[in-house]
Amino acid sequence: MSAGPIRPSGTAQSVLRPVTPARISGGLWAARRRTNAEVSIPQGPRRLEEAGNLANLRAATTGGGGFAGDFPFQDSDVHKWLEAASWQLADPDTPDGVRLAADVDRFIELLGAAQEPDGYLQTHYQVAHAERRWQELDWGHELYCAGHLIQAAVAHHRSTGKRELLALAERFATHIDSVFGTDRRIDGVCGHPGIETALVELHRETGDRRWLDLAGYFVDRRGHGLLGDGEKGFPGAAYWQDHTPVRTAETVTGHAVRQLYLLAGVTDLAAETGDAGLRDASVRLWEAMTASKTYLTGGLGARHELESFGDPYELPPDRAYAETCAAVASVQWSWRLALLTGEARYSDLIERTLLNGFLAGAGLDGDSWLYVNPLQVREGYEGRRDDRSARRTPWFRCACCPPNVMRLLASLPHYFASTSGDGGDVQLHQYATGTFGPVSVETGYPWDERIAVTAGRSGVWTLSLRIPAWCTGATLDGTPVTAEAGWLRVRRDWRQGETVVLGLPMEPRLTRPDPRVDAVRGCVAIERGPLVYCLESADQTRRLDEVVLPPDTPLTAGHRPGRLGGVTVVTGGGLTAVPYAVWANRGAGAMRVWIPTA
């Protein structure tokens, strides 16, 4: 792809810039992206038709018919699918691109017909509650939907060069700018962030300073109690991060996805404005999150109640919510921090999240999903009565996760590499077979430790290779090397076609939890390389609630091409562990990541 979701302006204070072009052509990620392109994205229009999302747009156009769906933000599913489809159109390997482009054009035509003359567009209020427009900022999600529309418009413009959707989004943004502000009709913020990142990217795409200033307004007005505590004191201002200004917040709190979307926008603003206070807040809150509120899988959100983070070290495996959307948002935020600071630790979390907490959310068939991602499912699991159980489902009543997965997979090459300085130096953050700017990569990662990197141009420049925090004994061309703050920097006078081979040893290991996580004290988890493993009942001869794994148990890894799409399994103590990323693809059954040692 020639451009991705984040494109810092020429004056941005980011240390790094995403590399272009970028393409993944082989290995695990190519296979999962192929399924996304061949199955997931093409079935989006049918799912959105069945759920009534498209009928809502037609009703807003004609003025006839009722509103379909249980949530006022049904439009956001359409917008996220449009973004996914737009990024997919930029991929030269897209199957049946003509049909996909036609579907995209049809959606854009529907949106254009539904948009009000003043630029407003949200079918819930156009069709069902016109008198409540901009009156329900806590639960109405109008700005949230606008944000996803803007992100889809930016994706479509960058991928196709066409301006129809971008012009539509600008009309909506102009309307919002005329309504919101300390000197406007409404001084308020949205209960669900998302508009902030979108406005920054709209500024980057159009050069219009209005959108950057408007994003700054929404960030700085949050935390002043404008949303209130909710109906009858429920759920409380911290639920939507309106209890304290982000500049003074000490930890992440409340609804996990809302918090992460907000902080992605905060980091974007810090990059574009050079605001040190926002930069410091972003780093501080990321550190607080990773220190005590992040699961081993990269999952975020300990509580089903309010889809929220919970307290420090409150990380129960069986009650984990760890919404798939939170994994998507985590990747988006950490990538912004990686670009802003140049630090490898943010890409370490991206890797952990992508290959574990995120990937588990999408079924191997491309047509089944997990909304929540627990780290344990007990024998005799009864589950919830709604579609947010630990069982895969073809769609959701609240269908935020599937199109969110689609858009991240479609834009995934964007998150793998960056450039710095005058664009001559290259940093590889994630590893997959493909081409990333002036370098090409050949690897079987994450199954294989060997990563061959070939220079596509001659001259003096620096190739920086991320050495993951989990890795010990890294080598370059067979010689042991030591990373500096997570980076191995190779500066030389390169010859075009010259290849270096990075080795990242992947012996299976047992990981102990932080002793402050009461729920898993006395347990261990199996990891190999960047992958977290789990036990599934399908692979065992014992019930999982009877399993014990002493900490001195020898572990052995072996690749199984015919199992779960081709995975490396880890065996030991009479147990077989598979990557957490592929659990729940063989029907119902028990599963656990943390295993008692006695």
C-alpha positions in Angstrom: 0.0 0.0 0.0 1.2 3.5 -0.8 -0.3 5.2 2.2 -2.0 4.0 5.4 -4.2 5.3 8.3 -1.5 7.6 9.8 0.4 10.1 7.7 2.1 12.7 9.8 2.4 16.1 8.2 5.7 17.6 7.2 5.8 19.7 10.3 4.8 16.9 12.7 7.1 16.3 15.7 7.2 12.5 15.1 10.6 10.9 15.1 9.5 8.3 12.6 7.2 8.1 9.5 5.4 5.0 8.2 7.3 3.5 5.3 5.7 3.5 1.8 5.1 1.4 -0.1 4.5 -1.6 2.1 3.3 -5.1 1.1 3.0 -8.4 2.9 3.4 -11.2 0.5 3.9 -14.5 2.4 3.6 -16.3 5.7 1.0 -16.2 8.5 -0.1 -12.6 8.0 -0.4 -13.0 4.2 -2.7 -16.0 4.8 -4.9 -14.2 7.3 -5.1 -11.1 5.1 -6.0 -13.3 2.2 -8.9 -14.7 4.1 -9.9 -11.2 5.1 -9.9 -10.1 1.4 -11.6 -13.2 0.1 -14.2 -13.9 2.8 -14.5 -11.3 5.5 -14.7 -8.0 3.6 -16.8 -9.4 0.7 -19.5 -10.6 3.1 -19.7 -7.2 4.8 -22.4 -5.8 2.6 -24.6 -8.8 3.1 -24.2 -8.7 6.8 -25.0 -5.0 6.9 -28.0 -5.5 4.7 -29.3 -8.3 7.0 -28.8 -6.2 10.1 -30.6 -3.2 8.7 -27.7 -0.7 8.5 -28.2 -0.1 4.8 -32.0 0.1 5.2 -31.4 2.9 7.7 -29.5 4.9 5.1 -32.3 4.4 2.6 -34.9 5.5 5.2 -32.9 8.6 5.9 -32.9 9.3 2.1 -36.6 8.7 1.5 -38.1 9.7 4.9 -39.9 6.4 5.0 -39.5 3.4 7.2 -38.3 2.9 10.8 -34.9 2.7 12.3 -33.4 -0.9 12.3 -31.1 -2.0 15.1 -30.7 -1.7 18.8 -28.1 1.0 18.9 -27.9 4.6 17.8 -24.5 4.0 16.3 -25.5 1.5 13.6 -23.9 3.7 11.0 -20.4 3.2 12.4 -20.4 -0.4 11.2 -21.0 0.9 7.6 -18.2 3.4 7.9 -15.7 0.9 9.3 -16.5 -1.6 6.5 -16.0 1.2 4.0 -12.6 2.0 5.5 -11.6 -1.7 5.4 -12.8 -2.0 1.8 -10.9 1.2 0.8 -7.6 -0.1 2.2 -8.2 -3.4 0.5 -8.7 -1.6 -2.8 -5.1 -0.3 -2.5 -3.8 -3.9 -2.3 -2.7 -5.2 -5.7 -3.5 -8.8 -4.6 -7.2 -7.9 -4.0 -9.5 -10.6 -5.5 -12.4 -9.3 -7.6 -11.4 -5.7 -7.0 -14.0 -4.5 -9.6 -16.9 -5.9 -7.6 -15.4 -4.5 -4.3 -15.0 -1.1 -5.9 -18.6 -1.2 -7.1 -19.8 -2.1 -3.6 -17.8 0.9 -2.2 -19.3 3.2 -4.8 -22.8 2.0 -3.9 -22.2 2.7 -0.2 -20.8 6.2 -0.9 -23.9 7.0 -3.1 -26.2 5.8 -0.3 -24.3 8.1 2.2 -24.4 11.0 -0.1 -28.2 10.6 -0.6 -28.8 10.3 3.2 -26.7 13.4 4.2 -28.7 16.4 5.2 -28.2 19.7 3.4 -26.4 21.2 6.4 -23.9 18.2 6.3 -25.4 16.2 9.2 -25.5 12.5 8.9 -26.6 9.9 11.5 -29.6 7.8 10.6 -30.7 7.1 14.1 -31.6 10.8 14.6 -32.6 11.4 11.0 -35.1 8.5 11.0 -36.2 8.1 14.5 -35.4 11.1 16.7 -34.8 14.3 14.8 -35.8 16.4 17.8 -32.8 14.9 19.8 -30.0 15.8 17.4 -26.9 16.7 19.4 -28.9 16.4 22.6 -27.7 12.9 23.8 -23.9 13.3 23.6 -23.3 10.7 26.3 -25.0 7.7 24.5 -25.9 9.1 21.1 -22.4 8.5 19.5 -23.0 11.1 16.8 -19.4 12.4 16.9 -18.1 8.8 17.1 -20.0 7.9 14.0 -18.7 11.0 12.3 -15.1 10.0 13.2 -15.5 6.6 11.5 -17.0 8.3 8.5 -14.0 10.7 8.3 -11.5 7.8 8.7 -13.3 5.9 5.9 -13.1 9.0 3.7 -9.4 9.5 4.3 -8.8 5.8 3.5 -10.8 6.0 0.3 -9.0 9.2 -0.9 -5.6 7.8 -0.2 -6.3 4.5 -1.8 -8.2 5.6 -4.9 -7.6 9.4 -5.3 -11.3 9.9 -5.5 -12.8 12.8 -3.6 -16.5 12.1 -3.3 -16.4 10.5 0.1 -13.8 13.0 1.3 -16.0 15.9 0.3 -19.0 14.3 2.1 -16.9 13.9 5.3 -15.7 17.5 5.0 -19.3 18.7 4.8 -20.1 16.8 8.0 -16.9 18.2 9.7 -17.8 21.7 8.7 -21.3 21.2 10.3 -19.7 19.9 13.5 -17.3 22.9 13.6 -20.3 25.2 13.3 -22.0 23.6 16.3 -19.3 22.8 18.8 -16.9 25.0 20.7 -16.7 27.2 23.8 -18.2 30.0 21.7 -20.6 27.9 19.7 -24.1 26.5 20.3 -22.8 23.4 22.1 -19.8 23.1 24.5 -19.5 19.4 24.8 -17.8 16.1 24.0 -18.9 12.7 22.8 -19.4 9.8 25.2 -17.4 7.6 22.8 -14.2 9.2 21.5 -13.1 8.6 18.0 -13.6 12.0 16.4 -10.2 13.2 17.6 -8.0 10.9 15.6 -10.3 11.4 12.6 -10.1 15.2 12.7 -6.3 15.1 13.0 -6.0 12.8 9.9 -8.5 15.0 8.0 -6.2 17.9 8.7 -3.2 15.9 7.4 -5.1 15.0 4.3 -6.5 18.4 3.5 -4.1 20.8 5.1 -7.0 22.6 6.8 -6.0 23.8 10.2 -9.7 23.9 11.4 -9.7 20.2 11.9 -6.6 20.1 14.0 -8.0 22.9 16.2 -11.3 21.2 16.5 -9.6 18.0 17.6 -7.7 20.0 20.2 -11.0 21.4 21.5 -12.5 18.0 22.0 -9.4 16.7 23.8 -9.1 19.7 26.1 -12.8 19.9 27.0 -12.9 16.3 28.1 -12.4 15.7 31.8 -14.5 18.7 32.9 -17.7 16.7 33.7 -19.6 17.9 30.6 -21.1 14.4 30.2 -22.2 14.1 33.8 -22.3 10.9 35.8 -24.9 9.2 33.6 -28.5 8.3 34.4 -29.0 8.1 38.2 -25.3 8.3 38.8 -24.6 5.4 36.5 -22.0 4.7 35.2 -19.9 7.6 36.5 -17.8 10.2 34.7 -14.7 8.0 34.7 -16.6 5.5 32.5 -16.1 7.9 29.6 -12.9 9.5 30.8 -14.7 12.8 31.7 -13.7 12.8 35.4 -10.3 14.5 35.0 -8.5 16.2 32.1 -6.2 13.9 30.2 -3.2 16.1 30.9 -3.4 15.3 34.6 -4.8 11.7 34.5 -2.6 9.1 36.2 -4.0 5.9 34.8 -6.3 4.4 32.2 -9.9 3.9 33.4 -13.4 3.3 32.4 -14.6 1.8 29.1 -11.4 0.4 27.5 -12.1 1.1 23.9 -13.2 4.6 24.6 -10.1 5.3 26.6 -7.8 3.9 23.9 -9.4 5.8 21.1 -9.2 9.0 23.1 -5.5 8.5 23.8 -4.7 7.7 20.1 -6.1 11.1 19.4 -4.1 12.7 22.2 -0.9 11.2 20.7 -1.8 12.5 17.2 -2.3 16.0 18.6 1.0 15.8 20.4 2.7 14.8 17.2 1.1 17.6 15.1 1.3 20.4 17.6 4.5 19.5 19.6 2.4 19.8 22.8 4.7 18.4 25.5 1.9 18.1 28.0 -0.1 15.8 25.7 3.0 13.8 24.9 3.8 13.3 28.5 0.3 12.3 29.3 0.3 9.7 26.5 3.5 8.1 27.7 2.5 8.2 31.3 -0.9 6.5 30.7 0.6 3.9 28.4 3.1 3.0 31.1 0.4 2.7 33.7 -1.7 0.5 31.4 1.1 -1.9 30.6 2.4 -2.1 34.2 -0.8 -3.3 35.8 -3.8 -3.5 33.4 -2.7 -5.5 30.4 -3.2 -9.3 30.0 -0.4 -11.6 28.8 -2.1 -11.7 25.4 -2.1 -7.9 25.1 -5.8 -8.0 25.9 -7.3 -5.0 27.7 -10.4 -4.7 29.8 -10.8 -6.9 32.9 -14.5 -6.4 33.5 -17.6 -7.4 31.5 -19.3 -4.7 33.6 -19.1 -1.5 31.5 -16.5 -3.2 29.3 -13.9 -1.5 31.5 -10.3 -1.8 32.6 -10.8 -2.6 36.3 -8.3 -2.0 39.1 -4.5 -2.4 38.9 -3.6 -6.1 38.7 -7.3 -7.1 38.4 -6.7 -9.5 35.6 -8.9 -12.6 36.1 -8.4 -15.1 33.2 -11.9 -16.6 33.1 -13.7 -13.3 33.6 -11.6 -11.3 31.2 -13.5 -9.2 28.7 -10.5 -8.2 26.5 -12.8 -7.0 23.7 -11.4 -7.5 20.2 -12.0 -3.8 19.5 -9.7 -2.9 22.4 -6.9 -4.9 20.8 -7.4 -3.0 17.6 -7.4 0.3 19.5 -4.3 -0.7 21.4 -2.4 -1.4 18.2 -3.5 2.0 16.8 -2.4 3.9 19.9 0.9 2.1 20.4 1.8 2.7 16.7 1.2 6.4 17.1 3.5 6.4 20.2 6.2 4.4 18.3 6.2 7.0 15.5 6.1 9.9 17.9 9.0 8.6 20.1 10.9 6.1 18.0 11.0 3.7 21.0 10.8 0.0 20.4 8.8 -0.9 23.5 5.6 0.3 21.8 6.1 -2.0 18.9 6.8 -4.9 21.4 3.3 -4.4 22.7 1.9 -4.2 19.1 3.5 -7.5 18.3 2.1 -9.2 21.5 -1.3 -7.8 20.8 -1.4 -8.5 17.1 -0.3 -12.1 17.3 -2.4 -13.0 20.4 -5.2 -10.8 21.7 -6.2 -9.4 18.3 -5.7 -12.4 16.0 -7.8 -14.6 18.3 -10.8 -12.4 17.6 -11.0 -13.5 14.0 -11.9 -17.1 13.1 -9.7 -19.0 10.7 -12.7 -19.2 8.3 -13.0 -15.4 8.1 -16.7 -15.6 8.9 -16.7 -16.2 12.7 -15.7 -13.8 15.5 -15.1 -13.4 19.2 -16.3 -10.2 20.8 -14.6 -11.1 24.1 -11.3 -12.9 24.5 -10.9 -14.6 27.9 -7.8 -16.5 28.9 -9.7 -19.4 30.4 -13.0 -21.2 29.5 -13.9 -23.8 32.2 -15.1 -27.3 31.8 -18.9 -27.2 31.5 -18.9 -23.5 30.5 -22.5 -22.2 30.4 -21.7 -18.9 28.8 -23.7 -15.7 28.5 -27.2 -15.6 27.0 -26.2 -12.9 24.5 -23.6 -13.0 21.6 -20.7 -11.8 23.8 -19.8 -15.3 25.1 -16.6 -17.2 24.6 -18.0 -18.9 21.5 -17.5 -17.8 17.9 -20.4 -16.2 16.2 -21.0 -15.1 12.6 -22.1 -11.5 13.6 -23.1 -9.5 16.6 -26.1 -7.4 17.7 -23.5 -4.8 18.5 -21.3 -5.5 15.4 -18.3 -3.2 16.2 -15.6 -5.9 16.2 -15.9 -7.6 12.8 -15.4 -4.5 10.6 -12.8 -3.3 13.1 -10.8 -6.5 12.5 -11.3 -6.1 8.7 -10.0 -2.6 8.6 -6.9 -3.4 10.6 -6.0 -6.5 8.6 -6.6 -4.6 5.3 -4.2 -1.8 6.4 -1.8 -4.1 8.3 1.4 -3.5 6.1 1.3 0.1 7.3 2.2 -1.0 10.8 5.3 -2.9 10.0 8.1 -0.4 9.1 9.1 3.2 9.3 11.6 5.7 8.0 13.5 8.5 9.8 15.7 11.5 9.0 15.5 12.3 5.3 13.8 9.0 4.7 17.0 7.1 4.1 17.0 5.1 7.3 14.6 2.2 7.7 13.2 0.6 10.9 11.6 -2.8 10.9 9.1 -3.0 13.7 7.3 -6.2 12.8 8.4 -9.2 10.7 6.7 -10.8 7.8 7.7 -11.8 4.2 7.2 -8.8 2.0 8.6 -5.5 0.8 8.7 -2.4 3.0 10.1 0.7 1.2 13.7 0.0 0.2 14.0 -3.4 1.9 12.5 -6.9 1.3 12.0 -9.5 4.0 11.9 -13.3 3.7 10.9 -15.2 6.9 8.7 -17.9 8.4 8.1 -15.7 11.5 6.5 -16.2 14.0 7.1 -20.0 13.6 10.7 -19.6 12.4 13.5 -17.5 14.0 15.3 -16.7 10.7 14.6 -13.3 9.2 16.4 -12.4 6.0 16.5 -8.7 5.1 17.7 -7.6 1.6 18.6 -4.0 0.7 16.8 -2.6 -2.3 19.1 0.3 -2.8 22.8 1.1 -2.5 24.3 3.8 -0.3 25.1 4.7 3.3 22.0 4.3 5.6 21.0 2.6 8.8 18.8 -0.5 9.0 17.2 -0.8 12.4 15.9 -4.2 13.5 13.7 -4.5 16.6 14.9 -7.1 19.0 11.8 -8.2 20.9 11.9 -7.9 24.7 11.2 -11.6 25.0 14.3 -12.6 23.0 17.7 -13.5 24.4 20.6 -14.6 22.2 19.8 -12.7 19.0 22.3 -13.0 16.2 23.1 -11.2 12.9 24.6 -13.4 10.3 25.3 -15.9 13.0 27.2 -13.5 15.3 25.6 -12.7 18.7 24.4 -9.1 18.9 23.1 -6.8 21.6 20.2 -4.4 21.2 20.2 -0.8 22.4 16.8 0.1 23.8 15.3 -2.7 21.7 16.9 -1.7 18.4 19.8 -3.4 16.6 21.1 -0.6 14.3 23.1 -1.7 11.3 24.7 1.3 9.5 26.9 0.6 6.5 27.5 1.4 2.9 24.9 -1.0 1.5 25.0 -2.7 -1.9 21.7 -3.3 -3.6 20.8 -6.9 -3.1 22.9 -7.3 0.0 21.2 -9.5 2.6 21.6 -9.8 6.4 20.0 -12.5 8.4 18.6 -11.8 11.9 18.1 -14.7 14.2 15.6 -14.5 17.1 15.9 -17.8 19.1 12.5 -19.2 20.0 12.9 -21.8 22.7 9.6 -22.5 24.5 9.5 -20.9 27.9 7.3 -20.9 31.0 6.2 -17.4 32.1 5.3 -16.6 35.7 2.7 -13.9 36.4 3.2 -10.8 38.5 2.5 -12.0 42.1 0.0 -9.1 42.5 -2.3 -10.7 40.0 -4.2 -12.8 42.6 -6.2 -14.8 40.1 -3.2 -16.6 38.6 -0.8 -16.8 41.5 0.9 -20.1 41.5 0.5 -20.6 37.7 2.6 -20.5 34.6 1.9 -19.8 31.0 3.6 -21.3 27.9 5.2 -18.9 25.4 7.3 -19.4 22.4 8.8 -16.3 20.6 6.0 -13.7 20.4 3.2 -16.2 20.8 1.2 -17.0 23.9 0.0 -20.6 24.1 -3.1 -22.2 25.6 -4.4 -25.7 26.3 -7.6 -26.7 24.6 -9.6 -29.7 25.6 -9.5 -31.0 22.0 -5.8 -31.8 22.4 -5.7 -33.3 25.9 -6.5 -36.6 27.5 -7.4 -35.0 30.8 -9.9 -32.4 31.9 -8.3 -29.0 32.0 -9.4 -28.4 35.6 -7.2 -31.4 36.6 -4.0 -30.3 34.7 -0.8 -29.4 36.6 2.4 -28.3 34.9 5.5 -28.2 37.2 7.8 -25.3 36.5 10.7 -27.6 35.6 8.8 -29.5 32.9 10.8 -29.8 29.7 9.1 -28.3 26.7 9.4 -29.2 23.0 8.2 -27.3 19.9 7.2 -28.9 16.6 5.4 -27.5 13.5 2.1 -29.1 12.5 1.3 -28.0 8.9 -2.1 -29.7 9.0 -3.4 -28.4 12.3 -5.3 -25.2 12.6 -4.0 -23.8 9.3 -0.4 -24.8 10.1 0.9 -23.9 13.6 3.8 -24.8 15.8 2.6 -26.6 18.9 4.5 -27.0 22.3 4.4 -30.2 24.2 5.5 -31.1 27.7 4.3 -33.0 30.7 1.8 -35.0 28.6 0.1 -31.8 27.4 -0.1 -30.2 24.0 -0.4 -26.4 23.7 -1.5 -24.5 20.7 -1.2 -20.7 20.0 -3.9 -18.7 21.7 -4.4 -16.9 18.4 -6.2 -20.0 17.0 -8.2 -21.2 20.0 -12.0 -21.7 19.6 -11.7 -22.8 15.9 -12.7 -26.5 16.6 -16.0 -26.0 18.3 -16.9 -25.6 21.9 -14.5 -26.8 24.6 -12.5 -25.8 27.6 -9.3 -23.6 27.3 -6.8 -22.1 29.6 -3.6 -20.0 29.3 -2.5 -20.0 33.0 -1.7 -23.5 34.3 -1.3 -24.4 38.0 2.1 -25.6 38.9 0.9 -27.7 41.9 
